[in-house]
Amino acid sequence: MRQDVPMARCDNPLPTGVVTFLLTDIEGSTQAWQTAPDEMTAIVSRHYQILDAAVATRGGLRPQEQGEGDSIVAVFVNPLDAVTTALEAQVALRRELPDLPVRMALHTGETMLRNEDNYVGLTIIRCARIRSCGYGGQILLSDETTQAVRGGFAADADAIDLGLYGLRGLAGRARIWQLTHPELPSDFRPLKAGTSAAGNLPAPITSFIGRRTELTNVGNSLDAERLITLAGEAGVGKSRLAQAAGDAAANAMTGGVWWIPVGGADDDIDAVAAAAIRACALERNDNGPLDTITEHFRSIANSLVIFDGFEGAPNATAAVIDQLLTRCPDVRVLATGREPLQLPGEIVHRLEPMPVPASDFAGTVDDLHRFAGSRLFVERGVNARAGVSFPDSDAVHIARTCRELRGVPLGIELAAARSRTTAMEELADSLAVLGAEGQRSAGLADTLSSSIAWTYQFVDAEAQTALRRLGVFRGDFEIDAATAVVAGPSLDLRAAAIAIRQLLDQHLLTHDSSSTRFTMSTEIHAFAHARLLESDDLGATTQRHGNWYASVAERFGAGGADMPDSMLALDLADLIGALEAAMTRRDPTVAYRIIIGIGARLPALGRGDALDAAATWLAGRSPSDGEDRWAAAVARTSVALADRPDAPIHAFIPEALAIAELVRDDETATRLRPLTLSAPGQREES
């Protein structure tokens, strides 16, 4: 709500050329006017008087107001005068009206007049966008203004670099600074703007081959529409195309391109939203995971959000996407799954297998490049990697291999990796024996499953054991974690490392060279996990996996408040998986270690359900199974559930405190003592 007040104007004409704008407004003023209009009238009037006086003192001019609410626009020829005005005005406002949240922004650049009373152009628009990123009490400076002042700030004032940000509706990235002073607050939440030019889009592991027409079509749809779905069978290349489309769109998305893997999430809205929080490394707010995600994307510049592999949670993913599109006008969504989401406005691109040569193909290796599927094989094949072309005598066998794999990209890549050690004719014959040639009536999923099984049977026994054991992981994983889990009976550490290397060579495992993490495709992971469930290896492998992630939880817990929740995002799926497995298998040592390490952090990580499950499990345990650790786990869980006095775990606080005092665990006792007053009572003896 805007109040008409006298403006600090003079008879001098408004300057043109390079100027510095100072824009202010009152954060949340509309609600304040609605709740306390009489009080706001006096406060806002005095606020204008303070601002007018500061502007006039430093020779600033006030163009005609343009209906922006409780705000002012001031213009200065000298950027230092503008910055000094902002500082003096903000200090005066804080002294006299400390509860009035006035935010300010300054930007220097070329400008022009619309008429003799007001300005037009990108400079004033950019200043307004910077202002909208801030909070009451904060003064933000563009990089242009900061450099123009060149450190000539008033005594005790300085500028701190907040980083590069995307500004709503404007191309490129803007570096933003915050003006600091002892009389001004300095601790603000992250700016309401995009903070990364590429969001969290993973770097491609391999080059993008084929699908150029599809990539262009998806790009055109992203330019014109807000919801695009890539639909198709498993292994057909949906994720790789989505990744390439995101990379191509990144420069136009000033709020970033964000990759959210949905695979593995339950078909529950909070579960999918929590997966998004982890992928984007956000801190969950008090209103829950869905609000956290929508508020994040509502506040930043135009963004592309990619939901990859939603087929396991179609209803929940659709609900989350619907809320994003409704509440976040600058968001576009690209989703991948086997079937469309069935949402209004959805544009569906159905992805088919890659074209392959017909059965009468009799051409050369060069001729194979006319078909996307066989071109993929040639460019991924070992001979091409070594810089040596396949001989033309191999062309017909390459064509047959791609045909038997029905143009499924993942199957073709697996076969291409196999060409390192197998003659092409033998490779094609072995696929036919496995049955791919005879499954013309079967679905693409059967063809893909057969190609994975075919690759598996050709690696040695150590590599088969390694792949089976890697099926215990829930998400991608560190190299050290992979080695620790794979090493065990029949494989020492050296043999485990060699086996993992073979899996990489055969494309059953992938490694992003820009990180230290491994990953498997959804289909290969499902195959590996099924082999693990059938083996005698399950119990021991699960134990090694649990011990590894218990140590991760302990290291995180030892770091205390200095360890941000976001550091657990990459490993959270496996931490929860290890905890669930330990509770199911009645393995108290691993479960206690994980609960003690990260239990209190689970709600902030969007996994309050895991905390509830841990509390229920603890309440059913006999404390004789590691009494001191049981007590420590009860303490962490009870503190985390302190706002829920009806939680059954609170009944065990007195007993846990008695154990902690008996074993002289001062840290646990200190956590428990404040809770004893509200504890329901001693645990009943059976």
N, C-alpha and C positions, 0 to 999 in steps of 0.2 A: 504494500500500500504506500503510495507516494504522497508526500506533503509538499505543498508549494511554499518555498522559502526564498528570500532575496538571494541573488547570486552575486559572487564576487566578480563583477564585470567592470571593465573600464572602457574608455572610448578608443583605445588603441586597437588596430585591426589584428585579427588572429594571425599568428605566424604560419608560414608554409615552409616547404623544404624539409630539412631534418629537424625534428622536434622530439621532445620526450613527453609522453602522456602519463598522467597519474590518474588511475581509476580506483574508486573505492565503492564499497557497498556494505550493507549490514547483513551478515549471514543469518538466515532464518527470520527476517523481519516480518514477513507476511503472517506467520503464526503469532508472533509477538503482538502485532496490531490487532489480531482477532481476539486475543485473550486479555489484553490490557491496553485498550486504545487511548484512554485518558493519560495514563502514565507515559506511553510511547510518544504522545504529542510533545510533551515537554522535553523528554530525553532526546528525541530526534532533532528538535529545534536547536537545542544546545549543541548537539553534534555538528550540525551545519555551521553554527557560529564558529566553532573551533576550527573546522576545516577551512572556512572562508578566510579566517584571520591568517592561518598558516600559509595559504596560497598567496594571499596578497602581500605578505611580508617578504616573500622570495620572488616577487615579480611574475607570478604565474597568472594566467588568464583562464576564464571559465567560458567555454563555448555554451551554446544553448543546450539545455538538458533535452534528452531525447526519450523520455519516458522509461528509464531503466530502474525505477523503484527508488529506494532510499540510498541514492548514490550521488557521486559527483564525478565530473570529468574536468581535469585541469591540464593545461598545456604549458610547457616551458621550453625556451630556447636553449637554456643551459641545463644539461642533464644532472649536474651536481645540485643545482637549485631544486630540481624535482625530487631527488633522493632525500635531500635535507628536509624539504617540506613534508614528505611522507613520514620521516622519522620523528620530526618535531610534533606533527599532528597526532601520530599514533601514541607517542609518549604522553601527550596532553590528554588524549582520550582515555588512556589507561589510568591516569591519575584521577580524573574527574568522573569518568563513566566506566568504571572497571568491568561492569557486567555487560557492556554493549559490544557485541562481537563484530568489529569493523575489520574487513580485510581489504588489502590494497595491492595494486600491481602497477609496475612501471615498465614501459617499453619505448625504445628509441628507434626512429626510422623516418623514411620519407613519407610525407603525407600531402593531402590536398584538401581544399575546401569544397564542400557541396554548395554552399552559399556563404555569405559573410558571417553567419552565426554558428555554423557547425561543420564538422569534418566528415570525410568519407574515405574509404580505402582500407587496405589490409593492415596497416600499422595500428589503427585504433581497434580493429577487430582482433588482432593478435593480443593486444593488451587486455581486452575483455576476456579472451579465452584463458590467458594466464591467471587473471583474477578469479575466474570460476574454479580453478584448480585448488585454491587456497582455503584457509579457515580464518575465522574471526581472530583478530590480534596479530595476524601474519602479514608481512610485507614481502612480496615476491618481485624479483627483478629479472628481466630478460637478460640474456647474455650480452646483447647489444648495449643495454644501459650499463651493465656492470663494467664492460670494457671501456665505454665512453667516460665513465667516472675515473677509471684507472687507479683505484685505491685511495682516492681523495675523500674518503668518508669522514664524517665528524668524529671527534674523539670518542673512543670506546665503541664505535660502530664498526661493523665488518660485514662481509658477505660470505656465506658458505654455499658451496656447490651442491645442489640437490640432484643433479644428473640430467639426462636427456629424457624428454617426454613428448608424447604425441598430443596434439591439441585438436580438439573436436572440430572436424570439418576442414582442417588445414593440412596441406601436404608437408612431409618432412618431419624432422625431430627438432625440438627446441630445448636448449639448455636453460635451466631455471635456477636462480640463486635466491637465497633467503637473506634479508637484511637483519642483522642481529644487533642487540644493544642490551646492556645489563637491566634496563627497566622494562624490557619486552620479553614475553614468553618465547622459549626456543624449542620446546618439545611438542611437535605437532605430529598428527598422523600422516601417513604417506599421502602425497598429493593425489588429488582426484584426476588422474591423467594416465595415459598409457606409459608404461615404464620400459618397454623393450620393443625394438623395431621388429623383432621376429617372434615375440612372445616366447613360448617354450617349444616351438616346432623342432622336432629332432632332425639332426643332420642326416642326409641320406647316406646309407652304407654303400650302395652301388649306384652306378649311373642309370638314368632313366632311358629305357629303350622302348620304342614303339609307342602306341597310344597317343601319338601327337594330335590326331584329329579329336580324340576324346578329350585330351587336355585343353585344346582350344575351345571345344564346346562347353566344358565345365567352366573355364575362365569367363566365357561370354555370359553364362548363366549367373555367375557370381557378380558380374558387373550390373546385371539387371534385376536380380531376384535376391531374396533374403534366406531362403531355405532350399538347399540342393541335397539330394540323396543319391549316393552311388550304390546301386543294388546289384547283387550277383552272387554266384556260388562261391564257396570257400576256395581260396587259392587262385582266384581269377585276377587278382591284382588291384582290388579296391583301395586298400591302404596305401599302396605305392602311388597310385594315381592321385589320391587325396593329398598325400605328402607333396607331390610335385605341384599340384594346384595351389596348395598353401604357399609353397616357396615362390611360385610365380606371382602370387597376389601380395606378398609381404611388403613390397615397397609402397603399395597403395593403402596398406592397413596401418595407419599411424598408431593405433592402439594395440597392434601386435596380432600375430597368428598363434592361436593356442590349441595345443594337441591334447585331447582327453581320451585316453584308452578306456573304453567301457567294459571290455571283455573281463569276465570274472565278477562283475558287480551283480548283486541280486536285483531282481526286477522290483525295486523299491525306490521311491523318489529320493529319500534321504541318502540311500546307498549310492545312487548315481551322482547326486550333488556332492557327496563326500569324496567320490572318486575325482570329480572335477576340482575340488579344493586341493586335494593332494597333488594332482597333476600341475596345477597352477601355482603351487607352493604358497597358498593364502592362509592367513590366520582366520579361523572361524569366528564369526561374531555371535552375539548373544541370541540372535533370532533364528539360529539354525542354519544348516548347510545350504538349503535352497536360497534363502535370503542372502547369505554370504556371496554366493556366486552371482546372483542377479544384481546385487548392489555393486560388486566389483566391476562388472561389465557395463552397468548403467553409468558409472562415473567416469569411465575412460573414453578415449577417442574411438573412432570406428575400428572394429575388430572383426576378425574371422575366427570362429570357434569350430574346431573339427572334432566331432564325436566319432571315434573309430571303433567299429565292431560292436554295434549295439544289439545284435540279434539275441543275445542272452538276456537282455533287459529292455525289450522293445517298448513296453507301456510306460515304464518309468522314464526312459530316455525321451520319449515323445512328450511326456509331461514337463520335464525339465526344459527341453527345447522350446516348448510352447510358452513357458514363463519367460525365458530369455528373450524371445522375439517380441513378446507383449510388453515387457518392462524395460527393454534395452533397445531404443530405436536405432542405435548405431551399430548393432551387432548383425553379422551375417553368419549362417550356420551351414557347414558342410558335414554330412553324416554318411557313414558307411555301414551297410548291413545286408543281409540276404534278401530282405523284402522292404518295401517303402514304409515310412512311418505313418502314412495316412493322415497327415496334418494339412489344414487349409494352406494353400499357396505353395505346397511342396512341388519342386521340379525334380523329376526322377530321371537319372541317367542310368540305364541298365547296362552293365558291363558284361560282355560276352567273352569267351575264350579268344585268344589271339589267332588270326588266320595262319594256317599251315599249308604246305604243298599238298596237292591232291595225290591220289594213289598212283597216277601215271607219271609222276614227276621223274624227269631224267636229265635234269640240268646240272649246272656247276655250282660251286660254293657261292660264286657271285650271284647266281640266280636265287639262292636261298634268301638273300637280303630283300627280295620283293615281298616276302611274307614275314609279318612281325614275329610270329612264333619261332620260325627257324632262324631269323636274324638274331633273336634273343639268345638262342642256343650258340650260334657261332661267336657272338661277342662275349658270351660268358665262358666259352669253352677254354680248356687249358691251352690249346695251341694258339688261340687268339691272345690269351694273356701273355704268352711267351713271345709274342710278336711274330709268330709263324702261322701262316694260314693253314687251315685244314686242306688236305689234298682234295682235288675234285672227285677222286674215287670215293671219298667219304660222304659226298653230298646226298646220294640216294639213301644212305643209312641215317643221316641226320634228319632227312625229310620223314623217313619212316618212324624214327624215334619221336619226333614232334607230333606226328599224326596219331601214334599210339597213345600219347599223353593228351590227345584231344585239345592241344593248344592251351593247356592250363599252365600259366607262367611259373608257379612254384614248382610244379613237376618238371618243367623244362629246365629250370635252374638247377635242380637236384641232378638231373641227368647230365647236364653240361659239366657239373663238377666231377661227375663220375668219369667223364672222358679223359681225365688226367691219367688214369691208370688202366683204362679198358679200351680195346680197339672198338671202333664205331660199329662194325658189323656185329661183334659179340654183344655190345651194349644193346643194340636194337633187338637182337635175338632174345636176350635175357628178359627184356621187358615183355616180349610176346609170350614167353614161357610163363611169366608171372601172371599173365591173364589180362593185361590191359587191352590187348588187341581183341580179345573175345568179349569185352564188356561194352560193346557199342550201345546196348540198350540200357546200360546202367547210368547212373547220374555222374556228374562231374566230381562229386564228393568221393565216389567210389574209385574213380580214376586217380584222384589225388592221393587217397589212402593207399592205393596199390603202389604208387610211385614212391611214397615215403617208405613203405615196407620193403620195396625193392632196393632202395638205397641202404636201408638198415641191414639187409642180409649180406651186403657186399663189404661192409666195414668189418674190421677184425673184432674178436670177442671183447677186447679191452674197451674199444670205442662203443660197442653195444652196451656194455656195462655202464660206461660213463653217461651215455644218453639216457638210459633207463633211470639212473640215479638223479640226473638233472631234472627229471619229471617231477621231483618233489617240490621244486620252486613254484611260487605263485606268480611272480612277476619277473622282470629282468634282474640281473644279479651281478655282483662284483666278481672279478677274476679270482680273488682270494677265497670268496665264498664258494665258488664253483669247485675249486681244487680241494677245499676242506671237506665238502660234501661227497665228492666223487672218490677221494682217497679212502680206502677201507679194505676189507677182506678182498684179496686177489689183486689189489691195485695200491702200490705205495704212492707217495707224492710224485715221484718222477714219472711213473707209469700213468698216473692220473693226468699230469700235464701233457704227456704225449697223446693220450686218448682224446683230450679236449682239443688239441691241435688238429687231430684227424677229423673230428666233428666239424671244426671250422673249415677245413679243406673241402669237405663234402657238402657244405652249406646246410648241414643239419643244425648248426649253431652259427649265429652271426655276432660280429663284434664291431662296434662303432669305434673307429680309430681315434676319434676325438675324445673318448671317455675310457673308463676302465670297466665298462659293464658289458655283459653278454645278454643276448636275448634269443628266443626261439619264436617262430611263427606260432599262431594259435593252433594250427593243425598239427605241426610237429610236436608241440608240447602235449597235445591230447594223446598222440601216439605214444610218446615217452612215458606219460603218466599211466596209461593203460598197461604198458609193459611192466612198470614198477609194481602196480597193484597185483599183477600175476606172479611176481617173483618172490623168492625167499629173502630178498634184499630190503623189503619195505620197512621193517622195524628198525634195523640198524641205520638205514639211510635217514629215516625220519629222526632218529636220535641225533645223528651228526648235524642235520639241518637245525634241530632245536637248540643244540649246544652253541652253534655258530650265532644264531640270532639272539640267544640269551646273552651272549657276550656283547653283541651290538647294543642291546637294551641296557646292559650294565654300563657300558662306556658312555652312552647318552645320559643315563641317570647321574653318573658321576660328574658330568659337566654342569649340572644344576641349571639355574636360570640363564646362564650364558649360552646354552644350547637351544637355538630356536626350533620350534616344532617342525618347521619346513625341512630341517635336515633329515627328518625321518621319512619324508614323503616317498622317496624312491624305494625304501625297504619296508614300508608299512604293510603291504600285502603279505610279505613273508613273515614279518614279526607277528601279525595276527594269526597267520596260518600255523606258525610254530606254537603259539599259545593255545590255539584250539586243539592241535594235535596232542600237545602235552596234557591238556585237561581230559581229552577223550581217552588217551592211553594210560591215564592215571600215573603221569610222570611228574610228581610234585616239584622236583628240583628245578627243571626247566621252566615250569609254569611260575613258580615263586620268583625266579630270577627275572623273568620278563615283566611280571606285575610290579615288582619292586622298582625296576628300571624305568618303565614307561607308563605304568597303570594310571598315574595321576594325569598324564598328558592325553589319554585316549579321548576324552570328550572334545578337547580343543582340536584334535586331529579328525573329528567327525566320526569317531568310532565309540560313542557312548554305549552302543550295544555290546561291544567287546568288554567294556568295563563292567556292565551289568552281568554278563556271563561269568566273568572272573570272580565277581563278588558272590554270585550264587555258588560257584564251585568252591570257593574258600570256605563258605558257611557250612559246606558239607564235608570238609576235610577234618581229619583228626590231627590236632596240633602235634602229636607225637611224630608225625612225618616231617622232620625238620622244624622243630618248634620255633627257633629263632627266626627262620625265614617265613614261616607261616605268620608269626606276629608282625614282622615287617611288612608283609604283603597286605595283611588286614589294615595296618596303619595307613598305607598309601591309598588303599581302596576307600576306607572310611573318610579320609580327608577329602578325596575327590567327590564323594557322595554326601558331603556335609550338608548340602542344601536339600537333601532328601532324608529327613529323620526317620521315615518309615522303612528305609531299606534294611533288609534282614541282617546285613553285615554289621550294623551298629550294635547288635546284641552281643557281639564277640569282642567289643572294645575292652571291657574290664579284664577278660581272660588274656587278650593279647598284651595288655599293659603289664599284667602280672608276669608273663613270660619275659617280656623285654626287660623288666627290672631284675628278674632273676638271673638272666644271662648278661646283664649290664650293657644292654644295647641302648645307650643314652639317646641316640638319634630317634629311634623308634618310640621310646618312651616320651620324648619331647613332643612328638607328633600326636601321641594318643592322649596325653593328660588333659588338654583343653576339651577333648571330646567326651570325657568320662561323665561330665555333668549332665549331658543330654542322652547318654547311652541308655537303652531300655532296661538294662539289668544284666545280671550274670547269666552265662549260658547254662541252661538247664541240664542237669546230669541225667543221662539216660538210665 
